[in-house]
Amino acid sequence: MLNRKLFKNIDFFLLSMVLIAGTIGIIAISSAVSTFINPSQFVITQIVSLVVGLVVIAVIIKIDYEYLCGLSYAIYGLCLLLLILVLIPQIGHAQLGGQRWIRIGPIGFQPTEFVKIGFIITFAKHLSLIDEDINKPKNIGFLALHAAPIIALTLMQPDLGTTLVFVSIALMMIWFAGINYKYILAAIGGFVAALPIIWFFVLRDYQQLRIISFFNPYLDPAGAGFQVLQSRIAVGSGQIFGRGYLRGSTQFGFLPERHNDFIFSVISEEFGFIGSMVVLLLLLGITLRCLYIANKAKNSLGKYIALGVSGMLMFQTIQSIGMAIGLMPVTGVPLPFISYGGSSMLANMMAVGLVLNVRYRYKVINF
């Protein structure tokens, strides 16, 4: 009887949507890498990551999120340590214009993917402690100090896309915490004022080119604008029903990074508008379900955790799809549960595990 009650507390609707998204991702990746030298290793890696992610979810659900958040100081320290280690040349591994990987033998992972989860946990704990007094200037200052080191270290890699993910997580959480609009306006004003500094002293040359190419990809059609143009061609050529599985032009290598950053382009070309809408609605459903769970959480801590996860998934979905259709600059943000990447898949599954943890404990369970 007890196990049956516990079983009912698991949100199988959310879990089912995640599994469907992961399965669609595996199918899309298998097509995107079909012309690679060893395509099976990519598919196997994604399948293993999804299965391991399910195990991780089961473990996370069993650990009370209040206990996890009680370890926030240790988790925050570990996050900073990982972000520092990846910047050390002898430890961090450079790839695709940034030093974002740590390799241990044949295994490599992106620390920032897991730092997202740590940031959600620690920021949620911080907000829960100042719940009623968030608009006091000193509390706003401490929240900014909480986020600043993680954002700064991520920018140093450099990884603009993930930096924006952290900003989105924080904004989602503090917005629903009831922050006064004057602080939002002040932050926007400060950001606008800092744009020249960011442009000339923070962004690398290739990042500037990506932003310029976003506004006019034809300025450098063979360079910075190449991926955007090829992606738009692929998306448009899919029309309503798509060209069919394994029949897209992306099979010929016209679109770089088609198995990760631009996986949505592969789906759009091969499965058309219908397939694209299925993916979009599925990811929208996952995000909305997280928001629903946040609204039903038994305390503010659980609410902020679910809000942080929804903010992360929502921004990554908008940014990744926006890149594919030319509405957002290319920043290398993967499409949640769909894009290739073990680190990304595991981190997203951990995030879902946290939300399921909150749902699991809507009511206090007495053993």
C-alpha positions as CSV (number, residue, x, y, z in Angstrom):
1,M,0.0,0.0,0.0
2,L,2.8,2.4,0.9
3,N,4.7,1.7,-2.3
4,R,1.5,2.3,-4.3
5,K,1.1,5.7,-2.7
6,L,4.7,6.6,-3.4
7,F,4.3,5.4,-7.0
8,K,1.4,7.8,-7.5
9,N,3.6,10.8,-6.5
10,I,5.8,10.4,-9.5
11,D,4.8,12.7,-12.4
12,F,4.7,10.1,-15.3
13,F,3.3,12.8,-17.6
14,L,6.5,14.8,-17.4
15,L,8.7,11.7,-17.5
16,S,6.9,10.4,-20.6
17,M,7.4,13.7,-22.5
18,V,11.1,13.6,-21.6
19,L,11.5,10.1,-22.8
20,I,9.6,10.8,-26.1
21,A,11.9,13.9,-26.6
22,G,15.0,11.8,-25.9
23,T,13.8,9.1,-28.4
24,I,13.2,11.7,-31.1
25,G,16.7,13.0,-30.4
26,I,18.2,9.6,-30.9
27,I,16.4,9.1,-34.2
28,A,17.4,12.6,-35.4
29,I,21.0,12.1,-34.3
30,S,21.3,8.7,-36.1
31,S,20.3,10.5,-39.3
32,A,22.6,13.5,-38.7
33,V,25.7,11.3,-38.2
34,S,24.9,8.6,-40.8
35,T,27.7,9.7,-43.0
36,F,30.3,10.1,-40.2
37,I,33.2,7.6,-40.0
38,N,31.8,5.8,-37.0
39,P,28.2,6.9,-36.6
40,S,27.2,4.1,-34.2
41,Q,29.4,5.6,-31.4
42,F,27.3,8.8,-31.4
43,V,24.0,6.9,-31.3
44,I,25.2,4.6,-28.5
45,T,26.6,7.5,-26.5
46,Q,23.2,9.2,-26.6
47,I,21.3,6.0,-25.7
48,V,23.6,5.3,-22.8
49,S,23.3,8.9,-21.6
50,L,19.5,8.7,-21.7
51,V,19.5,5.4,-19.8
52,V,22.0,6.6,-17.2
53,G,19.9,9.8,-16.9
54,L,16.9,7.7,-15.9
55,V,19.0,6.0,-13.2
56,V,20.1,9.5,-12.0
57,I,16.5,10.6,-11.9
58,A,15.6,7.7,-9.7
59,V,18.4,8.5,-7.3
60,I,17.6,12.2,-7.2
61,I,13.9,11.5,-6.5
62,K,14.8,9.5,-3.4
63,I,16.9,12.4,-1.9
64,D,14.7,15.1,-0.4
65,Y,15.4,18.3,-2.2
66,E,15.4,20.2,1.1
67,Y,18.4,18.0,2.1
68,L,20.1,18.7,-1.2
69,C,19.6,22.4,-0.8
70,G,21.0,22.1,2.7
71,L,24.3,21.3,1.0
72,S,24.2,24.5,-1.0
73,Y,27.5,25.9,0.3
74,A,29.3,22.8,-0.7
75,I,27.6,22.6,-4.0
76,Y,28.4,26.2,-4.8
77,G,32.0,25.7,-3.9
78,L,32.1,22.6,-6.2
79,C,30.6,24.6,-9.0
80,L,33.3,27.3,-8.7
81,L,36.0,24.7,-8.5
82,L,34.9,23.0,-11.7
83,L,34.7,26.4,-13.6
84,I,38.2,27.3,-12.4
85,L,39.7,23.8,-13.3
86,V,38.4,24.0,-16.8
87,L,40.3,27.2,-17.4
88,I,43.6,25.6,-16.4
89,P,45.4,24.6,-19.6
90,Q,46.8,21.3,-18.2
91,I,43.2,20.3,-17.1
92,G,40.8,22.1,-19.4
93,H,40.5,21.0,-23.0
94,A,39.9,23.5,-25.8
95,Q,37.4,22.7,-28.5
96,L,35.4,24.8,-31.0
97,G,37.0,28.1,-30.0
98,G,36.5,27.7,-26.2
99,Q,38.1,25.9,-23.3
100,R,35.0,24.1,-22.0
101,W,35.9,20.5,-21.5
102,I,37.6,18.4,-18.8
103,R,38.9,15.0,-20.0
104,I,39.6,12.1,-17.8
105,G,41.2,9.5,-20.0
106,P,38.7,8.8,-22.9
107,I,35.8,10.5,-21.1
108,G,35.1,14.2,-21.5
109,F,32.5,16.3,-20.0
110,Q,31.4,20.0,-19.9
111,P,31.5,21.3,-16.4
112,T,29.1,24.2,-17.2
113,E,26.3,21.7,-18.0
114,F,26.4,20.4,-14.4
115,V,27.1,23.8,-12.9
116,K,23.6,24.8,-14.2
117,I,22.1,22.2,-11.9
118,G,24.2,23.4,-9.0
119,F,23.3,27.0,-9.7
120,I,19.6,26.2,-9.7
121,I,19.9,24.4,-6.3
122,T,22.0,27.1,-4.6
123,F,20.1,30.1,-6.0
124,A,16.8,28.5,-5.0
125,K,18.1,28.0,-1.5
126,H,19.3,31.7,-1.4
127,L,15.9,33.0,-2.6
128,S,14.0,30.9,-0.1
129,L,15.9,32.4,2.7
130,I,15.0,36.0,1.7
131,D,11.6,35.2,0.3
132,E,9.7,38.0,1.8
133,D,12.5,40.5,1.7
134,I,13.8,40.1,-1.8
135,N,13.4,43.8,-2.6
136,K,15.7,45.0,0.1
137,P,18.8,46.5,-1.6
138,K,21.3,44.4,0.4
139,N,19.4,41.2,-0.7
140,I,19.5,42.2,-4.3
141,G,23.2,42.9,-3.9
142,F,23.8,39.4,-2.4
143,L,21.8,37.7,-5.2
144,A,24.0,39.5,-7.8
145,L,27.1,38.4,-5.9
146,H,25.8,34.9,-6.0
147,A,25.4,34.8,-9.7
148,A,28.4,37.0,-10.7
149,P,31.3,34.6,-10.2
150,I,29.6,31.8,-12.1
151,I,28.7,34.1,-15.0
152,A,32.2,35.7,-15.1
153,L,34.0,32.3,-15.1
154,T,31.7,31.0,-17.8
155,L,32.4,34.1,-19.9
156,M,36.1,33.5,-19.5
157,Q,35.9,30.1,-21.3
158,P,34.4,31.9,-23.4
159,D,30.9,30.5,-23.6
160,L,28.4,33.2,-24.3
161,G,25.5,30.8,-24.8
162,T,25.8,29.1,-21.4
163,T,26.3,32.5,-19.8
164,L,22.9,33.6,-21.2
165,V,21.4,30.4,-19.8
166,F,22.6,31.3,-16.3
167,V,21.1,34.8,-16.7
168,S,17.8,33.3,-17.9
169,I,17.7,30.9,-14.9
170,A,18.3,33.7,-12.4
171,L,15.8,36.1,-14.1
172,M,13.0,33.4,-14.1
173,M,13.5,32.7,-10.5
174,I,13.7,36.3,-9.2
175,W,10.8,37.4,-11.4
176,F,8.5,34.9,-9.8
177,A,10.0,35.8,-6.4
178,G,8.4,39.2,-6.8
179,I,11.3,41.4,-7.5
180,N,10.4,45.1,-8.0
181,Y,10.4,46.2,-11.6
182,K,12.7,49.1,-10.8
183,Y,15.6,46.6,-10.3
184,I,14.8,45.0,-13.6
185,L,14.8,48.4,-15.4
186,A,18.1,49.3,-13.6
187,A,19.7,46.0,-14.7
188,I,18.5,46.6,-18.3
189,G,19.9,50.1,-18.2
190,G,23.2,48.9,-16.8
191,F,23.4,46.2,-19.5
192,V,22.8,48.7,-22.3
193,A,25.4,51.0,-20.9
194,A,27.9,48.2,-20.7
195,L,27.3,47.0,-24.3
196,P,30.4,48.9,-25.7
197,I,32.6,47.4,-23.0
198,I,31.2,43.9,-23.6
199,W,31.6,44.3,-27.4
200,F,35.2,45.5,-27.4
201,F,36.7,43.9,-24.3
202,V,34.6,40.7,-23.6
203,L,33.5,39.2,-26.9
204,R,36.0,37.4,-29.0
205,D,36.4,38.2,-32.7
206,Y,34.4,35.1,-33.8
207,Q,31.6,35.9,-31.4
208,Q,31.4,39.4,-32.8
209,L,31.3,37.9,-36.3
210,R,28.5,35.6,-35.3
211,I,26.4,38.5,-34.0
212,I,27.1,40.6,-37.1
213,S,26.2,37.6,-39.3
214,F,23.0,37.2,-37.4
215,F,21.8,40.6,-38.8
216,N,23.2,39.9,-42.2
217,P,24.6,36.4,-42.9
218,Y,25.4,37.4,-46.5
219,L,28.2,39.6,-45.3
220,D,30.3,36.5,-44.8
221,P,28.4,33.6,-46.5
222,A,31.4,31.3,-46.6
223,G,32.5,32.0,-43.0
224,A,30.5,33.3,-40.0
225,G,27.2,33.3,-41.9
226,F,27.6,29.8,-43.4
227,Q,25.9,27.8,-40.7
228,V,23.0,30.2,-40.5
229,L,22.4,30.2,-44.2
230,Q,22.7,26.4,-44.6
231,S,20.4,25.9,-41.6
232,R,17.7,28.2,-43.0
233,I,18.0,26.3,-46.4
234,A,17.5,23.0,-44.6
235,V,14.6,24.2,-42.6
236,G,12.8,25.7,-45.6
237,S,13.4,22.7,-47.8
238,G,11.5,20.5,-45.4
239,Q,8.2,22.2,-46.2
240,I,5.1,20.6,-44.6
241,F,5.9,16.9,-44.4
242,G,9.7,16.9,-44.9
243,R,12.0,15.0,-47.3
244,G,12.0,11.8,-45.3
245,Y,14.3,10.1,-42.8
246,L,17.9,10.0,-44.1
247,R,17.0,12.0,-47.2
248,G,18.0,15.5,-46.2
249,S,20.7,17.6,-47.8
250,T,22.4,17.8,-44.4
251,Q,23.5,14.2,-45.1
252,F,26.1,15.6,-47.4
253,G,27.9,17.7,-44.8
254,F,26.5,21.1,-45.9
255,L,25.6,21.9,-42.3
256,P,28.4,21.7,-39.6
257,E,27.4,20.7,-36.1
258,R,24.2,19.3,-37.4
259,H,24.1,16.5,-34.8
260,N,24.2,19.0,-31.8
261,D,23.7,22.7,-32.1
262,F,21.7,22.4,-35.4
263,I,19.7,19.2,-34.8
264,F,16.5,21.1,-35.2
265,S,17.5,21.9,-38.8
266,V,17.8,18.1,-39.5
267,I,14.4,17.5,-38.0
268,S,12.8,20.3,-39.9
269,E,14.3,19.1,-43.3
270,E,13.5,15.4,-42.9
271,F,10.2,15.7,-41.0
272,G,9.0,19.1,-42.2
273,F,6.8,21.6,-40.4
274,I,4.8,18.8,-38.8
275,G,7.9,17.2,-37.2
276,S,9.2,20.6,-36.1
277,M,5.9,21.4,-34.4
278,V,5.9,18.1,-32.6
279,V,9.3,18.8,-31.2
280,L,8.4,22.4,-30.3
281,L,5.1,21.5,-28.6
282,L,6.8,18.6,-26.8
283,L,9.5,20.9,-25.3
284,L,6.9,23.5,-24.6
285,G,4.9,20.9,-22.7
286,I,7.9,19.9,-20.6
287,T,8.5,23.6,-19.7
288,L,4.8,24.2,-18.9
289,R,4.7,21.1,-16.8
290,C,7.7,22.3,-14.8
291,L,5.9,25.6,-14.2
292,Y,2.7,23.7,-13.1
293,I,4.8,21.7,-10.6
294,A,6.4,25.0,-9.4
295,N,2.9,26.4,-8.8
296,K,1.9,23.3,-6.7
297,A,5.1,23.0,-4.7
298,K,4.7,22.6,-1.0
299,N,7.1,25.4,-0.2
300,S,9.0,28.3,-1.8
301,L,12.2,26.2,-2.1
302,G,10.5,23.6,-4.3
303,K,8.9,26.4,-6.3
304,Y,12.2,28.1,-7.1
305,I,13.8,24.8,-8.1
306,A,11.1,24.0,-10.6
307,L,11.1,27.6,-11.8
308,G,14.9,27.5,-12.4
309,V,14.6,24.3,-14.4
310,S,11.8,25.7,-16.5
311,G,13.8,28.9,-17.1
312,M,16.8,26.8,-18.2
313,L,14.8,24.6,-20.6
314,M,12.7,27.5,-22.0
315,F,15.7,29.6,-22.9
316,Q,17.7,26.7,-24.4
317,T,14.7,25.8,-26.5
318,I,14.1,29.3,-27.8
319,Q,17.8,29.9,-28.4
320,S,18.5,26.6,-30.2
321,I,15.5,26.8,-32.4
322,G,16.1,30.5,-32.9
323,M,19.6,29.7,-34.2
324,A,18.3,27.1,-36.6
325,I,15.7,29.5,-38.2
326,G,17.9,32.6,-38.1
327,L,16.0,34.5,-35.4
328,M,18.8,34.3,-32.8
329,P,22.6,34.6,-33.1
330,V,24.7,31.4,-33.1
331,T,25.8,30.7,-29.5
332,G,26.2,26.9,-29.4
333,V,23.2,26.1,-27.1
334,P,22.0,22.5,-27.5
335,L,18.3,21.7,-27.9
336,P,17.2,20.0,-24.6
337,F,16.9,16.2,-24.8
338,I,17.3,16.3,-28.6
339,S,20.9,17.5,-29.4
340,Y,23.8,15.1,-29.2
341,G,25.9,15.3,-26.0
342,G,26.3,13.2,-23.0
343,S,26.9,16.1,-20.6
344,S,23.9,18.0,-21.9
345,M,21.6,15.0,-21.7
346,L,22.7,14.0,-18.2
347,A,22.4,17.6,-16.9
348,N,18.9,17.9,-18.4
349,M,17.9,14.6,-16.9
350,M,19.2,15.8,-13.5
351,A,17.2,19.0,-13.9
352,V,14.0,16.9,-14.6
353,G,14.9,14.7,-11.6
354,L,14.9,17.8,-9.4
355,V,11.4,18.8,-10.6
356,L,10.1,15.3,-10.1
357,N,11.6,15.5,-6.6
358,V,9.5,18.6,-5.9
359,R,6.4,16.9,-7.4
360,Y,7.1,13.7,-5.4
361,R,7.0,15.7,-2.2
362,Y,3.8,17.8,-2.7
363,K,2.7,16.4,0.6
364,V,4.8,15.2,3.5
365,I,5.1,11.4,3.4
366,N,5.1,9.7,6.7
367,F,6.9,6.4,6.9
